[in-house]
Amino acid sequence: MNRIHSDPRPNWQKKLEQKGMYFHTLRGEPYWDESAAWQLTSYEVDQLELATNTLHEMCLELVADVIENRLFGLFMIPPEFEDMVTRSWEEQEPSIYGRFDLAYDGVGPPKLLEYNADTPTALVEASVAQWFWLKDLDERGDQFNSIHDRLIEAWQAMHERDASPIHFAAMADQIEDFTTVEYLRDTAIQAGFETHYLDIESIGWDTSRRVFVDGSGMPIRRMFKLYPWEWLVREGFNRNILESSTRWVEPAWKMILSCKSILPMLWQKFPDSPFLLPASFEPIAGDYVKKPIHAREGANITVVVGGQIREQTEGVYGDGQYVYQQLAPIRARDGNYPVFGSWVVNGVACGVGIREDRSIVTGNTSRFVPHQMID
């Protein structure tokens, strides 16, 4: 596994924008960084794929345990939503995608840092942008990336089950969210769905019909929302969610997996897994990372090394419950710490996107660096 220097393509910004990626530069600094590239061997890709598929199966087993033993309180799921989560699981409501964030050095096994199971982003760059970067570099080049095809397959499987139209919603003032949703919407259209886009704030409620509606008054039968479940269930209209017949993507049972409470629970259930780090709801010995169970984008993270705080990030998630996870052995390359975002789509590992930072904590502006496979 090597990090190499790479010459950026001429007019690389325009090339990305032609593929729908307009957020290549953030705060005046490149977010998309093709001045470097990662080279992965087929063995290393096999290890990432094995870890992702194994972690996915372990997570599904954990969901079954949580529901059977009604451990919803550990995930801060409001009591009135427990039956909805249970019903969603028992009816096998389908999931489209998720992203495991892994620490990997190419030597030891990949280690789970967290699971972005509900609203993962960095999708357009992992699926589309880095693929066309590779083809511009080497038409015959290879990459661990079948994300696009798998997304279409996932929507096709859902279409065979129920062909009702899908509304896609995001916060329109967030360019990455809007771009991600429009990309997912395009893959759903390719799978045969009738789709509609609307801003999250434009979702209405028809009191007489007891249904969510869009701006034209059309009932929302199925909704893909790039909006976290833990926010949604605490909105002023949360009771309407329970009353409506709207089907949700990602499904309600993902409330469990999108919470970092899975980290100590997975460790308790699978202590011999090579893909897990020791984790607990209480402080642990040695070097560790303290994480709010619902934090996002590297916010409110505390890294403790040798009993002293090495790094600490700010954010708005510092008032809730925490988990403690052993510090992962992330090796810096050229002063950068990589995190491997490994995608599972339609239940199958299908690609990786690598983000890196000079901080050991990956944040919302940490750079995306493309990769290629080598023999």
DAHUKA-V309813 format. One record per residue. RES is the residue in three letters. PHI is phi in radians with two decimals (NA if undefined). NEAR is the number of other C-alpha atoms within 8 Angstrom. Layout:
res->RES phi->PHI near->NEAR
res->RES phi->PHI near->NEAR
This chain:
res->MET phi->NA near->9
res->ASN phi->-2.17 near->6
res->ARG phi->-1.86 near->10
res->ILE phi->-2.06 near->8
res->HIS phi->-1.30 near->7
res->SER phi->-2.46 near->8
res->ASP phi->-1.37 near->7
res->PRO phi->-1.02 near->7
res->ARG phi->-1.15 near->6
res->PRO phi->-1.02 near->4
res->ASN phi->0.98 near->6
res->TRP phi->-1.07 near->8
res->GLN phi->-1.08 near->7
res->LYS phi->-1.12 near->7
res->LYS phi->-1.07 near->8
res->LEU phi->-1.17 near->12
res->GLU phi->-1.11 near->9
res->GLN phi->-1.13 near->7
res->LYS phi->-1.70 near->8
res->GLY phi->1.61 near->7
res->MET phi->-1.79 near->12
res->TYR phi->-1.68 near->8
res->PHE phi->-1.76 near->8
res->HIS phi->-1.28 near->10
res->THR phi->-2.26 near->10
res->LEU phi->-2.21 near->9
res->ARG phi->0.95 near->4
res->GLY phi->1.40 near->5
res->GLU phi->-2.06 near->6
res->PRO phi->-1.08 near->9
res->TYR phi->-1.54 near->12
res->TRP phi->-1.43 near->9
res->ASP phi->-2.20 near->10
res->GLU phi->-1.83 near->11
res->SER phi->-1.37 near->8
res->ALA phi->-2.46 near->12
res->ALA phi->-2.66 near->13
res->TRP phi->-1.81 near->12
res->GLN phi->-1.92 near->12
res->LEU phi->-2.06 near->12
res->THR phi->-1.42 near->10
res->SER phi->-1.10 near->9
res->TYR phi->-1.09 near->6
res->GLU phi->-1.13 near->10
res->VAL phi->-1.11 near->10
res->ASP phi->-1.04 near->8
res->GLN phi->-1.17 near->10
res->LEU phi->-1.12 near->10
res->GLU phi->-1.15 near->11
res->LEU phi->-1.07 near->8
res->ALA phi->-1.06 near->11
res->THR phi->-1.15 near->13
res->ASN phi->-1.10 near->12
res->THR phi->-1.16 near->8
res->LEU phi->-1.09 near->9
res->HIS phi->-1.07 near->10
res->GLU phi->-1.13 near->8
res->MET phi->-1.10 near->9
res->CYS phi->-1.14 near->11
res->LEU phi->-1.13 near->8
res->GLU phi->-1.10 near->8
res->LEU phi->-1.16 near->12
res->VAL phi->-1.01 near->11
res->ALA phi->-1.04 near->8
res->ASP phi->-1.13 near->8
res->VAL phi->-1.06 near->10
res->ILE phi->-1.22 near->10
res->GLU phi->-1.09 near->6
res->ASN phi->-1.73 near->6
res->ARG phi->0.86 near->6
res->LEU phi->-1.67 near->8
res->PHE phi->-1.10 near->13
res->GLY phi->-1.07 near->8
res->LEU phi->-1.19 near->7
res->PHE phi->-1.94 near->11
res->MET phi->0.95 near->6
res->ILE phi->-1.48 near->11
res->PRO phi->-0.96 near->9
res->PRO phi->-0.93 near->7
res->GLU phi->-1.21 near->5
res->PHE phi->-1.77 near->10
res->GLU phi->-1.08 near->10
res->ASP phi->-1.16 near->7
res->MET phi->-1.13 near->9
res->VAL phi->-1.09 near->11
res->THR phi->-1.08 near->10
res->ARG phi->-1.10 near->8
res->SER phi->-1.03 near->12
res->TRP phi->-1.23 near->10
res->GLU phi->-1.15 near->7
res->GLU phi->-1.51 near->6
res->GLN phi->0.95 near->6
res->GLU phi->-1.07 near->8
res->PRO phi->-1.32 near->8
res->SER phi->-1.80 near->9
res->ILE phi->-1.57 near->12
res->TYR phi->-2.71 near->12
res->GLY phi->-2.88 near->13
res->ARG phi->-2.39 near->12
res->PHE phi->-1.50 near->16
res->ASP phi->-1.66 near->13
res->LEU phi->-2.14 near->13
res->ALA phi->-1.64 near->14
res->TYR phi->-2.64 near->12
res->ASP phi->-2.03 near->9
res->GLY phi->1.43 near->7
res->VAL phi->-1.96 near->5
res->GLY phi->-1.40 near->6
res->PRO phi->-1.21 near->10
res->PRO phi->-1.02 near->13
res->LYS phi->-2.09 near->12
res->LEU phi->-1.25 near->12
res->LEU phi->-1.64 near->10
res->GLU phi->-2.92 near->9
res->TYR phi->-2.11 near->12
res->ASN phi->-1.57 near->12
res->ALA phi->-1.69 near->12
res->ASP phi->-1.90 near->13
res->THR phi->-2.30 near->10
res->PRO phi->-1.22 near->9
res->THR phi->-1.97 near->8
res->ALA phi->1.11 near->8
res->LEU phi->-1.50 near->8
res->VAL phi->-1.06 near->12
res->GLU phi->-1.18 near->11
res->ALA phi->-1.31 near->15
res->SER phi->-1.46 near->13
res->VAL phi->-1.78 near->10
res->ALA phi->-1.06 near->12
res->GLN phi->-1.30 near->11
res->TRP phi->-1.16 near->11
res->PHE phi->-1.28 near->8
res->TRP phi->-1.01 near->9
res->LEU phi->-1.08 near->14
res->LYS phi->-1.18 near->10
res->ASP phi->-1.18 near->7
res->LEU phi->-1.38 near->7
res->ASP phi->-2.71 near->7
res->GLU phi->-1.00 near->7
res->ARG phi->-1.70 near->5
res->GLY phi->-1.20 near->10
res->ASP phi->-2.12 near->8
res->GLN phi->-2.73 near->9
res->PHE phi->-1.37 near->10
res->ASN phi->-2.94 near->11
res->SER phi->-2.12 near->9
res->ILE phi->-1.04 near->12
res->HIS phi->-1.04 near->10
res->ASP phi->-1.10 near->7
res->ARG phi->-1.16 near->11
res->LEU phi->-1.09 near->15
res->ILE phi->-1.09 near->12
res->GLU phi->-1.06 near->10
res->ALA phi->-1.12 near->11
res->TRP phi->-1.16 near->12
res->GLN phi->-1.09 near->11
res->ALA phi->-1.09 near->8
res->MET phi->-1.18 near->10
res->HIS phi->-1.12 near->12
res->GLU phi->-1.13 near->7
res->ARG phi->-1.42 near->6
res->ASP phi->-2.83 near->6
res->ALA phi->-1.63 near->8
res->SER phi->-1.01 near->9
res->PRO phi->-1.02 near->10
res->ILE phi->-2.11 near->13
res->HIS phi->-1.62 near->13
res->PHE phi->-1.94 near->14
res->ALA phi->-2.27 near->13
res->ALA phi->-2.70 near->13
res->MET phi->-1.51 near->12
res->ALA phi->-1.12 near->9
res->ASP phi->-1.43 near->5
res->GLN phi->-1.81 near->7
res->ILE phi->-1.07 near->9
res->GLU phi->-1.16 near->8
res->ASP phi->-1.10 near->12
res->PHE phi->-1.06 near->12
res->THR phi->-1.12 near->11
res->THR phi->-1.07 near->12
res->VAL phi->-1.17 near->12
res->GLU phi->-1.15 near->10
res->TYR phi->-1.16 near->9
res->LEU phi->-1.09 near->9
res->ARG phi->-1.06 near->10
res->ASP phi->-1.09 near->8
res->THR phi->-1.17 near->12
res->ALA phi->-1.20 near->14
res->ILE phi->-1.10 near->10
res->GLN phi->-1.10 near->8
res->ALA phi->-1.49 near->11
res->GLY phi->1.89 near->8
res->PHE phi->-1.44 near->12
res->GLU phi->-1.42 near->8
res->THR phi->-2.28 near->11
res->HIS phi->-2.50 near->8
res->TYR phi->-1.85 near->8
res->LEU phi->-2.67 near->12
res->ASP phi->-1.29 near->10
res->ILE phi->-0.89 near->10
res->GLU phi->-1.27 near->5
res->SER phi->-1.64 near->8
res->ILE phi->-1.20 near->11
res->GLY phi->-1.96 near->8
res->TRP phi->-2.27 near->9
res->ASP phi->-1.62 near->9
res->THR phi->-1.10 near->6
res->SER phi->-1.20 near->4
res->ARG phi->-1.65 near->5
res->ARG phi->0.98 near->10
res->VAL phi->-2.42 near->14
res->PHE phi->-1.31 near->12
res->VAL phi->-2.37 near->13
res->ASP phi->-1.59 near->12
res->GLY phi->-1.11 near->9
res->SER phi->-1.59 near->5
res->GLY phi->1.52 near->6
res->MET phi->-1.27 near->7
res->PRO phi->-1.06 near->8
res->ILE phi->-1.66 near->12
res->ARG phi->-1.41 near->11
res->ARG phi->-2.45 near->12
res->MET phi->-2.29 near->13
res->PHE phi->-1.65 near->11
res->LYS phi->-2.15 near->12
res->LEU phi->-1.57 near->11
res->TYR phi->-2.69 near->9
res->PRO phi->-1.06 near->9
res->TRP phi->-1.02 near->9
res->GLU phi->-1.17 near->9
res->TRP phi->-1.43 near->8
res->LEU phi->-1.05 near->9
res->VAL phi->-1.30 near->10
res->ARG phi->-1.95 near->7
res->GLU phi->-1.27 near->7
res->GLY phi->-1.12 near->5
res->PHE phi->-1.72 near->6
res->ASN phi->-1.07 near->10
res->ARG phi->-1.11 near->7
res->ASN phi->-1.14 near->10
res->ILE phi->-1.05 near->9
res->LEU phi->-1.27 near->8
res->GLU phi->-1.47 near->8
res->SER phi->-1.43 near->9
res->SER phi->-1.79 near->6
res->THR phi->-1.06 near->11
res->ARG phi->-1.73 near->8
res->TRP phi->-2.01 near->10
res->VAL phi->-2.24 near->12
res->GLU phi->-1.19 near->13
res->PRO phi->-1.22 near->11
res->ALA phi->-1.09 near->12
res->TRP phi->-1.19 near->11
res->LYS phi->-1.25 near->10
res->MET phi->-0.98 near->13
res->ILE phi->-1.27 near->10
res->LEU phi->-1.32 near->14
res->SER phi->-1.45 near->11
res->CYS phi->-1.84 near->10
res->LYS phi->-1.23 near->13
res->SER phi->-1.07 near->11
res->ILE phi->-1.14 near->11
res->LEU phi->-1.11 near->12
res->PRO phi->-1.19 near->14
res->MET phi->-1.29 near->10
res->LEU phi->-1.11 near->13
res->TRP phi->-1.11 near->12
res->GLN phi->-1.16 near->7
res->LYS phi->-1.43 near->7
res->PHE phi->-2.25 near->7
res->PRO phi->-1.15 near->9
res->ASP phi->-1.70 near->4
res->SER phi->-1.19 near->6
res->PRO phi->-1.30 near->7
res->PHE phi->-1.77 near->10
res->LEU phi->-2.01 near->10
res->LEU phi->-1.82 near->12
res->PRO phi->-0.94 near->9
res->ALA phi->-2.62 near->12
res->SER phi->-2.73 near->12
res->PHE phi->-1.44 near->9
res->GLU phi->-2.08 near->6
res->PRO phi->-0.93 near->7
res->ILE phi->-2.04 near->10
res->ALA phi->-1.31 near->5
res->GLY phi->1.45 near->8
res->ASP phi->-1.39 near->11
res->TYR phi->-2.64 near->13
res->VAL phi->-2.12 near->12
res->LYS phi->-1.75 near->12
res->LYS phi->-2.28 near->13
res->PRO phi->-1.13 near->14
res->ILE phi->-1.21 near->12
res->HIS phi->-2.12 near->9
res->ALA phi->-1.24 near->10
res->ARG phi->-2.35 near->5
res->GLU phi->0.96 near->7
res->GLY phi->1.28 near->11
res->ALA phi->-1.44 near->12
res->ASN phi->1.00 near->14
res->ILE phi->-1.70 near->14
res->THR phi->-2.12 near->12
res->VAL phi->-1.85 near->13
res->VAL phi->-1.99 near->13
res->VAL phi->-2.24 near->10
res->GLY phi->1.05 near->6
res->GLY phi->1.41 near->7
res->GLN phi->-2.05 near->6
res->ILE phi->-1.25 near->9
res->ARG phi->-1.56 near->8
res->GLU phi->-2.50 near->9
res->GLN phi->-2.62 near->9
res->THR phi->-1.88 near->9
res->GLU phi->-1.59 near->7
res->GLY phi->2.87 near->7
res->VAL phi->-1.96 near->7
res->TYR phi->-1.93 near->10
res->GLY phi->-1.50 near->7
res->ASP phi->-1.81 near->5
res->GLY phi->-1.90 near->7
res->GLN phi->-1.53 near->6
res->TYR phi->-2.12 near->9
res->VAL phi->-2.16 near->17
res->TYR phi->-2.18 near->15
res->GLN phi->-2.24 near->15
res->GLN phi->-0.96 near->12
res->LEU phi->-1.09 near->9
res->ALA phi->-1.32 near->8
res->PRO phi->-1.41 near->5
res->ILE phi->-1.48 near->10
res->ARG phi->-1.64 near->7
res->ALA phi->-1.29 near->8
res->ARG phi->-2.10 near->8
res->ASP phi->0.93 near->5
res->GLY phi->1.40 near->6
res->ASN phi->-2.04 near->10
res->TYR phi->-1.73 near->13
res->PRO phi->-1.56 near->13
res->VAL phi->-2.20 near->12
res->PHE phi->-1.69 near->13
res->GLY phi->-1.54 near->12
res->SER phi->-1.78 near->16
res->TRP phi->-1.57 near->14
res->VAL phi->-2.07 near->16
res->VAL phi->-2.21 near->14
res->ASN phi->0.98 near->11
res->GLY phi->1.45 near->10
res->VAL phi->-2.29 near->7
res->ALA phi->-1.15 near->11
res->CYS phi->-2.56 near->14
res->GLY phi->2.88 near->13
res->VAL phi->-2.43 near->11
res->GLY phi->-2.17 near->14
res->ILE phi->-1.91 near->12
res->ARG phi->-2.06 near->13
res->GLU phi->-2.49 near->13
res->ASP phi->-2.70 near->12
res->ARG phi->-1.34 near->7
res->SER phi->-1.59 near->7
res->ILE phi->-1.29 near->7
res->VAL phi->-1.72 near->8
res->THR phi->-1.42 near->12
res->GLY phi->-1.98 near->8
res->ASN phi->-1.26 near->6
res->THR phi->-1.91 near->6
res->SER phi->-1.07 near->10
res->ARG phi->-1.28 near->11
res->PHE phi->-1.69 near->12
res->VAL phi->-2.07 near->14
res->PRO phi->-1.26 near->14
res->HIS phi->-2.38 near->13
res->GLN phi->-2.47 near->13
res->MET phi->-1.64 near->12
res->ILE phi->-2.21 near->8
res->ASP phi->-1.34 near->4
